Amino acid sequence: MLGFLAITLNGDALLLMKRFAGNHFHYGWVIVAIAALSQFFSGPGQTYSNSIFIDYYIEDFGWSRSTVSAIYSGATLAAGFLLFFVGRLIDRNGSRKMAVIVSALLAAACLFNSFVTSLVMLFIGFFFIRLLGQGSMALISNSLIPQWFVKKRGRALSIAAIGGLVSSAAFPLLNVWLIDSFGWRMSWLVLGAIILVLFTPLALFLIRNSPEDVGLLPDNGAAEKSGKRQKRIEEVSWSVKEASKTRAFWLLLVCAAIPGIVNTGLTFHLVSIFHENSLSLEAAAGILSLTALIGLPVTFLTGLLLDKVKVQYMLVLVFAGEIASLLLLQKADFLAAAIVFGLVWGVSMGMERIVMAVVWPNYFGRKHIGSISGISMAMIVTGSALGPLPLGIAFDLFGGYTEILWALMLFPVLGMAAALMAEPPAKDMKQEKIVALPAPLPIEKASMQ
């Protein structure tokens, strides 16, 4: 019975795609909506969501804050190392199957977190939440959209990123309400149920791995027809092995790690930095909210610009924004200056969110984007795990943050140099081949695949 229901719903989805194609509506925009939901439902694995639970662990079990923080960083780092393998699984099995599996496992990880009673269980819970939520759900989103868009890739990714921005605003408030109403253990259960009920079925019935799978083309472009077959020039794609032999690949990995180091370090210690600057906790919270709000329009505008401006130049702007943010933060000893810092920092982070998602498919194509993006995501997660450490050490050594904020500027300067040197690699055009795409299968046959 369930198999018959799945076939029927798949057939209806394919029929819907064909009707959309006939009405000049690109089904890729439905994929963008699902990708946005994937980023939204990554929330339980993100720091902005987990941070609400930390004080309850400390209060209930008597663990120190430094112990919980160290376990969180260690679990995040361990999860980051495995994202390359998740990316390879996406390339091998497709985003649809992986979205269903990952979201179901993320729901199970939420269930596990509701039973935490020891530090070992806490590490395991953090590990799976970070691997499946922060890493894999975002990786699926960023791997899926490049399959459906080439010319409008930046615009599509920027729209999907709105899901992540809404998630960062919604989950902290939702978690506070759930914990106040039901306690932290039941809150984890509710979060898992929400993912399993709301996202997993949509991933199963609406995601298609690529437009070619259903006889469509990226960007809904017109195809040359020859009888019952369609022809087009395949976008040049690089395998991980091929990409790793180019200078641009390694330079872009450097660019991927730097925002995680700088932005996570500042976020983790912002309350303390503001306290040193005689600003309140409320001011720090307000600035964090401001950066999220300013990131919404900036993300969308960046996506439009990326359709026209070389992505490496946009990377330079991202790092220039980080340098400006570090300079302004040192002068943010009154509220107006703090607001200016928050605006500049929010613009930089909003741009970085999209630029780092676009750069990999633009440079290395879409065929192996899961594996390549998995390596990039591993670098991002590693940077975010290590970012808070140098600021904490510097504060203990110097009794403040002035020296380390100046030292941190070396990272975006290095990023700017790497971005400028990372010219897109050229592949032998003889390897670019014309592929024949089969005409859309009848619904009855296609729904069985």
C-alpha positions as CSV (number, residue, x, y, z in Angstrom):
1,M,0.0,0.0,0.0
2,L,2.8,2.4,0.9
3,G,4.6,1.5,-2.3
4,F,1.5,2.2,-4.3
5,L,1.1,5.6,-2.6
6,A,4.7,6.5,-3.3
7,I,4.4,5.6,-7.0
8,T,1.2,7.6,-7.2
9,L,2.6,10.7,-5.6
10,N,5.8,10.5,-7.7
11,G,3.7,10.3,-10.8
12,D,1.7,13.3,-9.7
13,A,4.9,15.2,-9.1
14,L,6.2,14.4,-12.6
15,L,2.9,15.4,-14.1
16,L,3.2,18.7,-12.2
17,M,6.7,19.2,-13.6
18,K,5.5,18.7,-17.1
19,R,2.6,21.1,-16.7
20,F,5.0,23.7,-15.2
21,A,7.3,23.2,-18.1
22,G,4.5,23.7,-20.5
23,N,3.5,26.9,-18.8
24,H,7.1,28.2,-18.9
25,F,7.5,27.8,-15.1
26,H,10.8,26.2,-14.1
27,Y,10.4,23.4,-11.6
28,G,13.8,24.5,-10.4
29,W,12.1,27.2,-8.3
30,V,10.3,24.4,-6.4
31,I,13.7,22.9,-5.8
32,V,14.9,26.2,-4.5
33,A,12.0,26.3,-2.0
34,I,12.9,22.8,-0.8
35,A,16.5,23.8,-0.5
36,A,15.5,26.8,1.6
37,L,13.5,24.4,3.9
38,S,16.6,22.2,4.1
39,Q,18.6,25.2,5.4
40,F,15.8,26.2,7.8
41,F,15.5,22.7,9.3
42,S,19.2,22.5,9.8
43,G,18.4,24.7,12.8
44,P,18.6,22.1,15.6
45,G,22.3,21.5,14.6
46,Q,23.3,25.1,14.5
47,T,25.0,27.0,17.3
48,Y,22.2,29.6,17.6
49,S,19.9,26.7,18.5
50,N,22.2,24.6,20.7
51,S,23.3,27.6,22.7
52,I,19.8,27.8,24.3
53,F,20.3,24.3,25.9
54,I,23.8,24.9,27.3
55,D,22.8,26.5,30.6
56,Y,20.3,23.7,31.3
57,Y,23.0,21.1,30.9
58,I,25.2,23.0,33.3
59,E,22.4,23.5,35.8
60,D,21.0,19.9,35.7
61,F,24.3,18.0,35.7
62,G,26.8,20.4,37.4
63,W,29.2,20.4,34.4
64,S,31.4,23.5,33.9
65,R,30.9,25.8,31.0
66,S,34.4,25.2,29.8
67,T,33.8,21.4,29.8
68,V,30.6,21.7,27.8
69,S,32.2,24.2,25.4
70,A,35.2,21.9,24.8
71,I,32.9,18.9,24.1
72,Y,30.9,21.1,21.7
73,S,34.1,22.2,19.8
74,G,35.5,18.7,19.7
75,A,32.3,17.2,18.4
76,T,32.0,20.0,15.8
77,L,35.6,19.4,14.7
78,A,35.0,15.6,14.4
79,A,31.9,16.1,12.4
80,G,33.7,18.5,10.0
81,F,36.2,15.8,9.0
82,L,33.3,13.5,7.8
83,L,31.6,16.0,5.6
84,F,33.8,15.0,2.6
85,F,32.3,11.5,2.8
86,V,28.8,13.0,3.0
87,G,29.5,14.9,-0.1
88,R,30.6,11.8,-1.9
89,L,27.4,10.0,-0.8
90,I,25.4,12.9,-2.3
91,D,27.2,12.5,-5.6
92,R,26.7,8.8,-5.6
93,N,23.1,8.5,-4.3
94,G,21.6,11.9,-5.3
95,S,20.3,14.7,-3.1
96,R,16.8,13.3,-2.9
97,K,17.7,10.0,-1.2
98,M,20.3,11.7,1.0
99,A,17.8,14.5,2.0
100,V,15.4,11.8,3.2
101,I,18.1,9.8,5.0
102,V,19.8,12.8,6.6
103,S,16.6,14.4,7.8
104,A,15.4,11.2,9.3
105,L,18.7,10.7,11.1
106,L,18.7,14.3,12.3
107,A,15.3,13.6,13.8
108,A,16.8,10.5,15.5
109,A,19.7,12.6,16.8
110,C,17.3,15.0,18.4
111,L,15.6,12.0,20.1
112,F,19.0,10.9,21.3
113,N,19.8,14.3,22.8
114,S,16.6,14.1,24.9
115,F,18.2,11.2,26.8
116,V,21.6,12.7,27.5
117,T,22.8,11.9,31.0
118,S,26.6,11.8,30.7
119,L,29.5,13.7,29.0
120,V,30.0,10.8,26.6
121,M,26.4,10.9,25.5
122,L,26.6,14.7,25.3
123,F,29.6,14.4,22.9
124,I,27.8,11.8,20.8
125,G,24.6,14.0,20.7
126,F,26.6,17.1,19.7
127,F,28.5,15.1,17.1
128,F,25.4,13.8,15.2
129,I,23.5,17.1,15.6
130,R,26.5,19.0,14.1
131,L,27.2,16.4,11.3
132,L,23.6,16.0,10.2
133,G,22.3,19.5,10.9
134,Q,24.9,22.2,10.5
135,G,26.9,20.2,7.9
136,S,24.8,17.7,5.9
137,M,21.5,19.6,5.6
138,A,23.3,22.7,4.4
139,L,25.5,20.6,2.1
140,I,22.5,19.0,0.4
141,S,20.9,22.4,-0.2
142,N,24.1,23.8,-1.7
143,S,24.7,20.7,-3.9
144,L,21.1,20.5,-5.2
145,I,20.6,24.0,-6.5
146,P,23.6,24.1,-8.8
147,Q,22.2,21.0,-10.6
148,W,19.1,23.0,-11.6
149,F,20.6,26.5,-12.3
150,V,23.7,27.7,-14.2
151,K,23.0,31.2,-15.4
152,K,20.8,32.1,-12.4
153,R,22.8,30.1,-9.9
154,G,23.6,33.0,-7.7
155,R,20.1,34.3,-7.6
156,A,18.7,30.8,-6.8
157,L,21.2,30.2,-4.0
158,S,20.5,33.6,-2.5
159,I,16.8,32.8,-2.3
160,A,17.5,29.4,-0.7
161,A,19.7,31.1,1.9
162,I,16.7,33.0,3.2
163,G,15.7,29.7,4.9
164,G,18.9,29.8,6.9
165,L,18.4,33.4,7.9
166,V,14.8,32.7,9.0
167,S,16.0,29.7,10.9
168,S,18.6,31.7,12.9
169,A,15.8,34.1,14.0
170,A,13.1,31.4,14.6
171,F,14.8,28.5,16.4
172,P,16.3,30.4,19.4
173,L,12.8,31.8,20.2
174,L,11.1,28.5,19.5
175,N,13.6,26.7,21.8
176,V,13.0,29.2,24.6
177,W,9.3,28.7,24.4
178,L,9.5,24.9,24.2
179,I,11.9,24.6,27.2
180,D,9.8,27.0,29.3
181,S,6.6,25.0,28.4
182,F,7.8,21.4,28.3
183,G,11.4,21.2,29.6
184,W,14.6,20.7,27.6
185,R,14.2,16.9,27.1
186,M,10.8,17.2,25.6
187,S,11.9,20.1,23.5
188,W,14.5,17.9,21.7
189,L,11.7,15.4,21.0
190,V,9.5,18.1,19.5
191,L,12.3,19.4,17.3
192,G,12.9,15.9,15.9
193,A,9.2,15.4,15.3
194,I,8.9,18.7,13.4
195,I,11.7,17.7,11.0
196,L,10.4,14.2,10.4
197,V,6.8,15.3,9.8
198,L,7.3,18.6,7.9
199,F,10.5,18.2,5.9
200,T,11.2,14.5,5.2
201,P,8.0,13.8,3.2
202,L,8.6,17.0,1.1
203,A,12.1,15.8,0.3
204,L,10.8,12.4,-0.7
205,F,8.1,13.5,-3.0
206,L,9.3,16.8,-4.4
207,I,13.1,16.6,-4.8
208,R,14.5,15.5,-8.1
209,N,18.3,15.3,-8.3
210,S,18.7,17.1,-11.6
211,P,16.5,18.5,-14.4
212,E,17.9,15.9,-16.8
213,D,16.3,13.1,-14.7
214,V,12.9,14.3,-15.8
215,G,13.7,15.5,-19.3
216,L,14.2,19.1,-18.4
217,L,17.2,21.5,-18.6
218,P,18.9,23.8,-16.1
219,D,17.5,27.4,-16.0
220,N,14.5,26.2,-18.0
221,G,16.4,27.1,-21.2
222,A,15.3,26.1,-24.6
223,A,16.8,22.9,-25.9
224,E,17.7,21.9,-29.4
225,K,15.5,19.1,-30.5
226,S,16.5,16.2,-32.7
227,G,13.7,13.8,-33.1
228,K,12.8,12.6,-29.7
229,R,16.1,13.6,-28.1
230,Q,17.5,16.8,-26.8
231,K,21.1,18.1,-27.2
232,R,23.0,20.6,-25.2
233,I,26.6,21.3,-24.2
234,E,27.3,19.9,-20.8
235,E,28.8,22.3,-18.3
236,V,32.5,21.4,-17.8
237,S,32.9,19.5,-14.6
238,W,35.9,18.5,-12.6
239,S,36.3,15.5,-10.3
240,V,37.9,16.0,-6.9
241,K,41.1,14.4,-8.2
242,E,41.2,16.8,-11.1
243,A,40.2,19.8,-9.1
244,S,42.9,19.1,-6.4
245,K,45.6,19.4,-9.1
246,T,44.6,23.1,-9.7
247,R,46.0,26.0,-7.8
248,A,42.5,27.6,-7.5
249,F,41.2,24.6,-5.5
250,W,43.6,25.0,-2.7
251,L,43.4,28.8,-2.7
252,L,39.6,28.6,-2.4
253,L,39.9,26.2,0.5
254,V,41.9,28.9,2.3
255,C,39.2,31.3,1.5
256,A,36.6,28.9,2.9
257,A,38.2,28.5,6.3
258,I,38.9,32.2,7.1
259,P,35.3,33.4,7.6
260,G,34.7,30.5,10.0
261,I,37.7,31.5,12.1
262,V,37.0,35.2,12.2
263,N,33.2,35.3,12.4
264,T,32.7,32.4,14.8
265,G,35.5,33.8,17.0
266,L,33.8,37.2,17.1
267,T,30.3,35.8,17.7
268,F,31.5,33.5,20.5
269,H,33.3,36.3,22.4
270,L,31.1,39.3,21.4
271,V,29.5,39.7,24.8
272,S,32.9,39.8,26.5
273,I,34.3,42.2,23.9
274,F,31.4,44.5,24.4
275,H,31.8,44.3,28.1
276,E,35.5,45.4,27.7
277,N,34.1,48.3,25.6
278,S,31.6,49.2,28.4
279,L,28.6,48.0,26.4
280,S,25.8,45.9,27.8
281,L,24.7,42.3,27.2
282,E,21.5,43.7,25.6
283,A,23.7,45.7,23.2
284,A,25.6,42.6,22.1
285,A,22.3,40.7,21.6
286,G,20.9,43.6,19.6
287,I,23.9,43.7,17.4
288,L,23.7,40.0,16.7
289,S,20.1,40.4,15.7
290,L,21.0,43.4,13.5
291,T,23.6,41.3,11.6
292,A,20.9,38.7,10.9
293,L,18.4,41.3,9.7
294,I,20.9,43.1,7.4
295,G,22.0,39.8,6.0
296,L,18.5,39.2,4.5
297,P,18.6,41.9,1.8
298,V,22.4,41.6,1.3
299,T,22.1,37.9,0.6
300,F,19.6,38.5,-2.1
301,L,21.4,41.4,-3.7
302,T,24.7,39.4,-3.7
303,G,22.9,36.6,-5.6
304,L,21.9,39.1,-8.3
305,L,25.4,40.6,-8.5
306,L,27.0,37.1,-8.8
307,D,25.1,36.6,-12.0
308,K,27.1,39.5,-13.5
309,V,30.3,39.9,-11.4
310,K,33.2,37.4,-11.2
311,V,32.9,35.4,-8.0
312,Q,36.6,36.0,-7.0
313,Y,36.0,39.7,-6.9
314,M,33.0,39.2,-4.7
315,L,35.3,37.2,-2.4
316,V,37.7,40.1,-2.1
317,L,34.7,42.3,-1.0
318,V,33.8,39.7,1.7
319,F,37.3,39.9,3.2
320,A,37.5,43.7,2.9
321,G,34.3,43.7,4.9
322,E,35.9,41.5,7.6
323,I,38.9,43.8,7.9
324,A,36.5,46.8,8.2
325,S,34.5,45.0,10.9
326,L,37.6,44.2,12.9
327,L,38.7,47.9,12.8
328,L,35.2,49.2,13.7
329,L,34.9,46.7,16.6
330,Q,37.9,48.2,18.3
331,K,36.2,51.6,18.2
332,A,32.8,50.4,19.3
333,D,32.8,51.8,22.8
334,F,29.4,53.6,22.4
335,L,26.1,52.4,21.0
336,A,26.2,54.3,17.7
337,A,29.6,52.9,16.8
338,A,28.5,49.4,17.8
339,I,25.6,49.8,15.3
340,V,27.9,50.8,12.5
341,F,30.1,47.8,13.3
342,G,27.0,45.6,13.2
343,L,25.9,46.9,9.9
344,V,29.3,46.4,8.2
345,W,29.7,42.9,9.8
346,G,26.2,41.9,8.7
347,V,26.9,43.0,5.1
348,S,30.1,41.0,5.1
349,M,28.5,37.8,6.5
350,G,25.5,38.1,4.2
351,M,27.8,38.3,1.2
352,E,30.0,35.4,2.4
353,R,27.0,33.0,2.8
354,I,26.3,33.2,-0.9
355,V,29.7,33.7,-2.4
356,M,31.1,30.5,-0.9
357,A,28.1,28.5,-2.1
358,V,28.5,29.8,-5.7
359,V,32.2,29.7,-6.1
360,W,32.6,25.8,-6.2
361,P,30.1,25.0,-9.0
362,N,31.2,28.1,-10.9
363,Y,34.8,26.9,-10.9
364,F,34.4,23.1,-11.0
365,G,31.0,22.4,-12.5
366,R,28.0,20.5,-11.0
367,K,28.7,16.8,-11.7
368,H,30.9,16.3,-8.6
369,I,29.7,19.3,-6.6
370,G,28.7,17.2,-3.6
371,S,32.2,15.9,-3.0
372,I,33.9,19.2,-3.7
373,S,31.4,21.2,-1.6
374,G,31.9,18.6,1.2
375,I,35.6,19.4,1.4
376,S,34.7,23.1,1.5
377,M,32.1,22.5,4.2
378,A,34.7,20.5,6.2
379,M,37.0,23.5,6.1
380,I,34.2,25.9,7.1
381,V,33.2,23.7,10.1
382,T,36.9,23.3,11.1
383,G,37.4,27.0,11.0
384,S,34.2,27.6,13.1
385,A,35.4,25.0,15.7
386,L,38.9,26.6,16.0
387,G,37.8,30.2,15.7
388,P,37.0,31.0,19.4
389,L,40.3,29.5,20.7
390,P,42.8,32.3,19.8
391,L,40.6,35.0,21.2
392,G,40.2,33.2,24.5
393,I,43.9,32.5,24.8
394,A,44.7,36.1,23.9
395,F,42.3,37.4,26.6
396,D,43.9,35.2,29.2
397,L,47.4,36.4,28.2
398,F,46.8,40.1,27.6
399,G,43.7,40.8,29.7
400,G,41.9,42.1,26.6
401,Y,41.2,41.7,22.9
402,T,43.1,44.6,21.3
403,E,46.1,42.6,20.2
404,I,44.2,39.6,18.9
405,L,41.8,41.8,16.9
406,W,44.7,43.3,15.1
407,A,46.3,39.9,14.6
408,L,43.0,38.5,13.2
409,M,43.2,41.0,10.3
410,L,46.0,38.9,8.8
411,F,43.5,36.2,8.0
412,P,41.2,38.3,5.7
413,V,44.3,39.9,4.1
414,L,45.5,36.4,3.3
415,G,42.0,35.7,2.0
416,M,42.0,38.7,-0.3
417,A,45.4,37.6,-1.8
418,A,44.2,34.0,-2.2
419,A,40.9,35.2,-3.9
420,L,42.8,37.4,-6.4
421,M,45.2,34.6,-7.3
422,A,42.4,32.0,-7.6
423,E,41.8,32.4,-11.3
424,P,39.2,29.9,-12.7
425,P,41.1,26.9,-14.1
426,A,40.7,26.0,-17.8
427,K,40.0,22.5,-18.8
428,D,40.9,21.0,-22.2
429,M,37.8,21.8,-24.3
430,K,38.2,18.5,-26.1
431,Q,36.9,16.9,-22.8
432,E,33.7,18.9,-23.1
433,K,31.3,16.7,-24.9
434,I,27.8,16.9,-26.3
435,V,25.4,14.6,-24.4
436,A,22.1,13.4,-25.6
437,L,19.2,13.6,-23.2
438,P,16.3,11.3,-23.5
439,A,12.9,12.7,-24.1
440,P,10.7,12.6,-20.9
441,L,9.6,9.2,-20.0
442,P,5.8,8.4,-19.8
443,I,4.6,9.1,-16.3
444,E,3.8,5.4,-15.6
445,K,7.5,4.4,-16.4
446,A,9.1,7.4,-14.8
447,S,7.3,7.1,-11.5
448,M,8.6,3.6,-11.1
449,Q,12.3,4.7,-11.2
